[in-house]
């Protein structure tokens, strides 16, 4: 009875985490394309790329720690 709420909350947060991972991956891909197409990317753009990559890797690490997979989402 008490654990159903906990399980539901964990499932919702795992779904939210997977959504964030997908969004961050898209953002990272867009930044990488921008840098690759630039002749001389500014330091600000390069820093944004590094920050985005760090956020993406953090989210992936968090998903691995939680043992969350895409198959859990559906």
C-alpha positions as CSV (number, residue, x, y, z in Angstrom):
1,X,0.0,0.0,0.0
2,X,2.7,2.5,0.9
3,X,5.2,1.3,-1.7
4,X,2.9,1.8,-4.7
5,X,3.3,5.6,-4.4
6,X,7.1,5.3,-4.2
7,X,7.2,3.0,-7.2
8,X,4.9,5.4,-9.2
9,X,7.1,8.4,-8.4
10,X,10.3,6.5,-9.3
11,X,8.8,5.5,-12.6
12,X,7.7,9.1,-13.4
13,X,11.2,10.4,-12.5
14,X,12.8,7.7,-14.7
15,X,10.6,8.8,-17.6
16,X,11.5,12.4,-17.0
17,X,15.2,11.5,-16.9
18,X,14.9,9.7,-20.2
19,X,13.2,12.6,-21.8
20,X,15.9,15.0,-20.5
21,X,18.5,12.6,-22.0
22,X,16.8,12.7,-25.4
23,X,16.6,16.5,-25.3
24,X,20.2,16.9,-24.2
25,X,21.4,14.5,-26.9
26,X,19.6,16.6,-29.5
27,X,21.1,19.8,-28.1
28,X,24.6,18.3,-28.1
29,X,24.2,17.1,-31.7
30,X,23.1,20.6,-32.8
31,X,26.1,22.2,-30.9
32,X,28.5,19.7,-32.5
33,X,27.2,20.4,-36.0
34,X,27.5,24.2,-35.4
35,X,31.1,23.8,-34.3
36,X,32.0,21.5,-37.1
37,X,30.5,23.8,-39.7
38,X,32.2,26.9,-38.2
39,X,35.5,28.0,-39.7
40,X,36.7,29.6,-36.5
41,X,34.2,28.9,-33.6
42,X,34.2,31.5,-30.8
43,X,35.4,30.4,-27.3
44,X,31.9,31.0,-26.0
45,X,30.5,28.4,-28.5
46,X,33.2,25.9,-27.6
47,X,32.4,26.4,-23.9
48,X,28.7,25.9,-24.5
49,X,29.6,22.7,-26.3
50,X,31.7,21.4,-23.3
51,X,28.9,22.3,-20.8
52,X,26.3,20.6,-22.9
53,X,28.5,17.5,-23.3
54,X,29.1,17.4,-19.5
55,X,25.4,17.7,-18.8
56,X,24.6,14.9,-21.2
57,X,27.2,12.6,-19.7
58,X,25.9,13.4,-16.2
59,X,22.4,12.4,-17.2
60,X,23.7,9.2,-18.8
61,X,25.6,8.4,-15.7
62,X,22.5,9.0,-13.5
63,X,20.5,6.7,-15.7
64,X,23.1,4.0,-15.4
65,X,23.1,4.3,-11.6
66,X,19.3,4.1,-11.5
67,X,19.5,1.1,-13.9
68,X,17.0,2.9,-16.2
69,X,16.6,1.8,-19.8
70,X,14.4,2.9,-22.7
71,X,12.5,-0.3,-22.4
72,X,11.4,0.9,-18.9
73,X,9.8,3.9,-20.5
74,X,7.1,2.1,-22.5
